[in-house]
Amino acid sequence: MDGWRNRLSEFDEEHRHMFEGGSLSQLFLRYPLTVCHPVFVGIIYGLLISLPLILPLGYEAYSIEKTLNELLLEWVLLTISIIAMCSFLGGFSSLASSIFKRPPIRLENRRRYLFPFPFIGMMIITLTTFYDFESWINSLGLIFLIIPGPLYIHLSYAPRWRMLDRIDRGLDPFEGMSRTIDKIKTSNIGIQSDYEVEEAVSEL
């Protein structure tokens, strides 16, 4: 379980920080790498964002007098679709990181752009429940609700997981990489101590 942790002392401080990641990555990486594969992280995220969707669906079911069974069936089918989409994107990100072999991308100072997306998405979905909007508007709300998780996995978590998996198997995590760490130009504020994208997703 902690095979890769035992080798972190072989790397400099910047690379150790990159491997450990922020609070969200550390939450998943407490478990064996097989369990915290990007596919399974996508499944967890898909399940979490599906839970609040029961509220607008419930209001819609009440307004058109659907039965409880019909409501639950609709929510379960939507949940399965979202989980399948997030897990597929997690698998795609894992495959892409294996092909392109890039380091995790730091997204400092991008939190203000990422954080509102799920709330905007939930607001759009709620409005489509009250008003007769086009179906594509509801789909847009779902996209806004879903996008932070797959974005975090693709840009940050999947590349980190790939490198940790190689360390865990006793392989060189940097093999085939043109650069081993994502460098960011900073001004007077310096390099921040965490990945803002992870903190944003972890607060949702």
C-alpha positions as CSV (number, residue, x, y, z in Angstrom):
1,M,0.0,0.0,0.0
2,D,2.8,2.5,0.9
3,G,5.4,1.2,-1.5
4,W,5.6,4.4,-3.3
5,R,5.7,6.5,-0.1
6,N,8.8,4.7,1.0
7,R,10.6,5.9,-2.1
8,L,9.6,9.6,-1.9
9,S,12.8,10.4,0.0
10,E,14.7,9.7,-3.2
11,F,13.3,12.8,-4.8
12,D,13.7,16.5,-4.2
13,E,11.2,18.6,-2.3
14,E,9.4,19.9,-5.5
15,H,8.9,16.4,-6.9
16,R,7.8,15.1,-3.5
17,H,5.2,17.8,-3.3
18,M,4.1,17.0,-6.9
19,F,3.7,13.3,-6.1
20,E,1.8,13.8,-2.8
21,G,-0.5,16.4,-4.4
22,G,-3.1,18.5,-2.5
23,S,-5.7,17.6,0.1
24,L,-8.0,15.9,-2.4
25,S,-5.3,13.7,-4.0
26,Q,-4.1,12.8,-0.5
27,L,-7.6,11.8,0.4
28,F,-7.7,9.2,-2.4
29,L,-4.0,8.2,-2.2
30,R,-4.5,6.9,1.4
31,Y,-5.8,3.8,-0.2
32,P,-4.0,1.2,-2.5
33,L,-3.3,2.5,-6.0
34,T,-5.6,-0.2,-7.5
35,V,-8.5,1.2,-5.4
36,C,-7.8,4.8,-6.2
37,H,-7.4,4.4,-9.9
38,P,-8.7,7.4,-11.9
39,V,-11.7,5.3,-13.1
40,F,-12.8,4.7,-9.5
41,V,-12.2,8.3,-8.6
42,G,-14.5,9.2,-11.5
43,I,-17.2,6.8,-10.2
44,I,-17.0,8.4,-6.7
45,Y,-17.3,11.9,-8.2
46,G,-20.2,10.9,-10.4
47,L,-22.1,9.5,-7.4
48,L,-21.5,12.6,-5.3
49,I,-22.8,15.0,-7.9
50,S,-25.8,12.8,-8.6
51,L,-27.1,13.1,-5.1
52,P,-28.4,16.7,-5.2
53,L,-30.1,16.0,-8.5
54,I,-32.8,14.2,-6.6
55,L,-34.2,17.6,-5.5
56,P,-35.1,19.2,-8.9
57,L,-36.2,15.7,-10.1
58,G,-38.4,15.4,-7.1
59,Y,-40.0,18.8,-7.6
60,E,-40.6,18.0,-11.3
61,A,-42.1,14.6,-10.3
62,Y,-44.4,16.3,-7.8
63,S,-45.6,19.0,-10.3
64,I,-46.6,16.4,-12.9
65,E,-47.8,13.8,-10.3
66,K,-45.2,11.1,-11.0
67,T,-45.2,8.2,-8.5
68,L,-42.3,7.7,-6.1
69,N,-41.2,4.6,-8.1
70,E,-41.0,6.6,-11.3
71,L,-39.0,9.4,-9.6
72,L,-36.5,6.9,-8.2
73,L,-36.2,5.1,-11.5
74,E,-35.5,8.4,-13.3
75,W,-32.9,9.4,-10.7
76,V,-31.2,6.0,-10.8
77,L,-31.0,6.0,-14.6
78,L,-29.5,9.5,-14.5
79,T,-27.1,8.6,-11.8
80,I,-25.9,5.5,-13.7
81,S,-25.4,7.7,-16.8
82,I,-23.4,10.3,-14.9
83,I,-21.3,7.6,-13.2
84,A,-20.6,5.9,-16.5
85,M,-19.6,9.1,-18.1
86,C,-17.3,10.1,-15.2
87,S,-15.7,6.7,-15.0
88,F,-15.2,6.6,-18.8
89,L,-13.5,10.0,-18.7
90,G,-11.3,8.8,-15.8
91,G,-10.2,5.8,-17.9
92,F,-9.6,8.1,-20.9
93,S,-7.5,10.4,-18.8
94,S,-5.5,7.5,-17.4
95,L,-4.8,6.3,-21.0
96,A,-4.0,9.8,-22.2
97,S,-1.5,10.3,-19.4
98,S,0.2,7.0,-20.2
99,I,0.5,8.0,-23.9
100,F,1.6,11.6,-23.5
101,K,3.6,11.1,-20.2
102,R,3.1,14.6,-18.9
103,P,3.4,15.7,-15.3
104,P,0.5,16.9,-13.2
105,I,-0.5,20.4,-14.1
106,R,-0.6,23.0,-11.4
107,L,-3.6,25.3,-11.7
108,E,-2.8,28.0,-9.2
109,N,-4.9,31.1,-9.4
110,R,-7.6,29.2,-11.4
111,R,-9.8,28.4,-8.5
112,R,-12.1,31.4,-9.1
113,Y,-12.9,30.0,-12.6
114,L,-13.4,26.4,-11.6
115,F,-15.4,26.8,-8.3
116,P,-18.6,28.4,-9.7
117,F,-19.2,25.7,-12.4
118,P,-21.1,23.1,-10.3
119,F,-23.3,25.9,-8.7
120,I,-24.0,27.4,-12.1
121,G,-24.9,23.9,-13.4
122,M,-27.2,23.2,-10.5
123,M,-28.8,26.6,-10.9
124,I,-29.5,25.9,-14.6
125,I,-30.9,22.5,-13.9
126,T,-33.2,24.0,-11.2
127,L,-34.4,26.7,-13.6
128,T,-35.2,24.2,-16.3
129,T,-37.4,22.5,-13.7
130,F,-39.5,25.6,-13.1
131,Y,-39.5,27.0,-16.6
132,D,-40.1,25.4,-20.0
133,F,-36.6,25.8,-21.5
134,E,-35.1,24.0,-24.4
135,S,-33.6,20.5,-23.5
136,W,-30.1,21.6,-24.5
137,I,-30.1,24.2,-21.7
138,N,-30.7,21.3,-19.2
139,S,-27.8,19.4,-20.9
140,L,-25.6,22.5,-20.5
141,G,-26.4,22.6,-16.8
142,L,-25.3,18.9,-16.5
143,I,-22.1,19.7,-18.3
144,F,-21.3,22.5,-15.9
145,L,-22.1,20.3,-12.9
146,I,-19.9,17.5,-14.1
147,I,-16.9,19.2,-15.6
148,P,-14.8,20.0,-12.5
149,G,-14.3,16.4,-11.5
150,P,-13.1,15.1,-14.9
151,L,-11.0,18.2,-15.4
152,Y,-9.2,17.6,-12.1
153,I,-8.7,14.0,-12.9
154,H,-7.4,14.7,-16.4
155,L,-5.1,17.6,-15.6
156,S,-3.8,16.6,-12.2
157,Y,-4.8,13.2,-10.7
158,A,-4.4,10.8,-13.6
159,P,-0.8,11.9,-14.4
160,R,0.1,11.8,-10.7
161,W,-1.4,8.3,-10.3
162,R,0.5,7.0,-13.4
163,M,3.8,8.2,-11.9
164,L,3.1,6.8,-8.5
165,D,2.1,3.5,-10.0
166,R,5.5,3.3,-11.7
167,I,7.2,4.2,-8.5
168,D,5.2,1.5,-6.7
169,R,6.3,-1.1,-9.3
170,G,9.9,-0.1,-8.9
171,L,10.1,1.7,-12.3
172,D,11.4,5.1,-13.2
173,P,8.4,7.5,-13.1
174,F,10.1,9.9,-15.4
175,E,10.9,7.5,-18.3
176,G,9.9,9.0,-21.6
177,M,9.0,12.4,-20.2
178,S,10.4,15.6,-21.8
179,R,9.8,17.4,-18.5
180,T,9.3,16.0,-15.1
181,I,7.4,18.7,-13.3
182,D,5.0,21.5,-14.3
183,K,6.8,24.8,-13.9
184,I,4.8,27.9,-13.3
185,K,6.1,31.5,-13.5
186,T,5.4,33.3,-10.3
187,S,5.7,36.9,-9.3
188,N,6.0,38.3,-5.8
189,I,3.5,35.8,-4.4
190,G,5.7,32.8,-5.1
191,I,4.7,29.2,-5.6
192,Q,1.6,28.3,-3.6
193,S,1.7,25.2,-1.4
194,D,-1.2,23.4,-2.9
195,Y,-3.1,22.8,-6.1
196,E,-6.0,25.2,-6.2
197,V,-8.1,23.0,-8.5
198,E,-8.0,20.2,-6.0
199,E,-9.1,22.5,-3.2
200,A,-11.9,23.8,-5.3
201,V,-13.2,20.3,-6.1
202,S,-12.8,19.1,-2.5
203,E,-15.0,22.0,-1.2
204,L,-17.9,21.1,-3.5
